[in-house]
């Protein structure tokens, strides 16, 4: 078994509030791993810690065998949707992603076009993102997450705001990503997402993580 994400005795404490409590978990490469739990259970915080956005209070996280914040600062092979994606409201979809892609300088205009097309949007549409529906912003968020061809995807409620057709499209695309050998960690309130998409399922409850299947 090749482990993409390894979490060792990770806790996150804010003042007197324990958000994550001594979590141990391994997420195998090339699978879709589901994360369920009520709002405030710690799901989003765990994802932020895995992405390197928030430092842990104790324990450590390894991404492809490298210790986060020691051997690597921020993992470069992770695509992320956490909470509602933030974009420049006066820019088009393409201009938003081009602005972000230029920071790394790793991908071409065609790569950006392809990622936008894959999520069902038109890269030539000049409509300002500020006029997008929530569902369209979610699609664009996924396009941003995949545009640099990451090995790992961290998706926090990616179906939020999508209509029935959009949810179906998103599920199909996530399954296609899995076929490419990507590792996907997905949090969802929708039990059907978890049933259809996930190889393993974990539950967060009051900062503790347990394996469901």
N, C-alpha and C positions, 0 to 999 in steps of 0.2 A: 504493500500500500504506500503510495506517495502522498505525503501530507502537504497541502498548500498553506493552511493556516493552523498554527498550533498555539493554544492559549494555556498558559501555565500559572495557576494560582493567582489569577488577576482580580484585583479589587480596585474600585474607584470610590473615594470618599470625599464629599464636600462638607466641611464642618462636621456636624454630628449626623449627617445623612449618608448612609451607605447605599450607593447607587448600584454597584456591582460587588458581589460578595464571593471571593475565593473561587473563581470560575476556572475549570479545567475542561478543555475540549479540543478535539482534532477534527478538521474538515478536510476530507480527502479530495485530492485533485481530480478534476474532470466530472464532478457531480454537482447536482443542485441540492443545496442544503436549506431547509426551511426553518424560519425562526418565528415562533408565535408567542403571544402574550398580550396582556391588557396594556392600554396606554399607561405609561409611567413605570412599567415593569423593568425597564433597563435595556430594551432591544436597541433603540437608537444610540444610546450611550456606548453599548458594546461595539456597534458598527463604527462609531466615530473613533473608538480606541484602536480598532483593527486597521483603520485607514491612516492612523497617525495624526488625526486631527485633535485628539485629546490624550494627554499622557495618563498612564495608569498610576494609581497610588502605590501599588505593590504588585509583584509578579511580573511576567513578561509575555510578549506576543512575538511569535516567529512567523515571518512570511517567507515561504520557500526556503526555510532553514536559517534565515537571517534574523537576528534579534532587533526588533523595532526600537528606535531611539538609542541603540548602542552601535550595531553594525550598519544599520541604515536609519536615516532620519524619517523620510516619508517614502513608502513603497512606490516605485515608478511603474509597476505593472498592474495597477488596480484602477478599474473604472468604477465610478461612484454615483449613485443617486441617494442622497440623504435629505429628507424633508423636501419641500417644494423647490425645484431648481431655480436658482437666481440668474437672470439674464439681463442684459442692457435693453430696456423696454423700447427704445427708439430704433434699435437695430433689427434687421431681418434675421431669420434663422441662420443663414449662411454666414452673415457678418459676425454674429455672436460666436459661432464655432470657430471661424477664422481668427478672431481676436484671441480666443483661448488657445488655439493650435499654435499660433505664432510664439507663444511663451516658450514652448518646448522646441518648436521648429523641426518636428520629426515627420510630419505627414504632409501630403500634397493637397491641392485644391480638389482633386478627384476623390481622394480618401474622404474628405469632408462631405462632398456631394453624395458619395455612396452611403455613408452612415445616415445621412438625412433621408435618403430614399428608402433605406431598409426599414425605417420606423413608420413609413407611410406618409411622409411629408414631402413637399416639392422644394428642392434646394434653390430653384429659380424664382420662387415666390418672394417678392420684396415686402410683403406685409410685415409691419413692425410686431415684434414678439409681445409688446405690451398689449396688443389687441388679440392675442391668442386666448383660446379657452384653456382651462386648467388641463384638460386632456391633451391638448396640443403641446402645452409646455412639458407635460410628462413625457410625451414622445420625443421632444427635442432634448430633454434631459437624458433619455436613454441614448440618443444619437451622440451626445457629448461623451457619455460614459464609454461607448464602444469605439469612438473614432480613432483612437490610437492603438487599437487591437490589443487590449490588456489580457493578461492571463487569468485575472480574477475580477469578478464583478460583485459589487456590494450594492444591493438594491433594497432600499427602504420604502415599502409601499409603492411599488412602481405602477400598480393598476389604479391608484387614486385619481379620481376625476375622469376616468375613461368610460365611454359608453360600452354597451354589450359587444359591439363589433370591435371596438378598440381593445377591450380586454382579451378577446379571442386572438386578435392580431399579435398582441404583446406576448401572450402565452406561447403562441407558435414561434415567435422570434426567439424567445428565451430557450425553447427546446432546440432550435437550430444552433444557438450559441453553444449549448451543451454538447451537441454533436461535433463541434470544432475542438472539443477537449478543454473548454474553459471551466473554471471553478466558479460557481455562483452561490452567493449567500443572499437569500431573499426573505424579507420580513413582510408578512401580509396578514390582514384581518380576515381575508376571505379563505374559508376552509377549502373551497374548490381549487383555488390556486395551489394550495399546499398539496392536495391530493393529486392533481394533474401533473405538477411540475417537479415535485421534490423526491429525491432518493432517501434523504434522512430528514427527520424533524426534531427540533429541540424546542423546549418551552422556557421562557423567562418568567419568573414570578418573584417579585420583591428582590430583584437583584441576583437571584440564583438561577442557574441553568441546569435543566435536566433533559435527558434524552427520551423522546416519545417513541421514535422508531428509526 
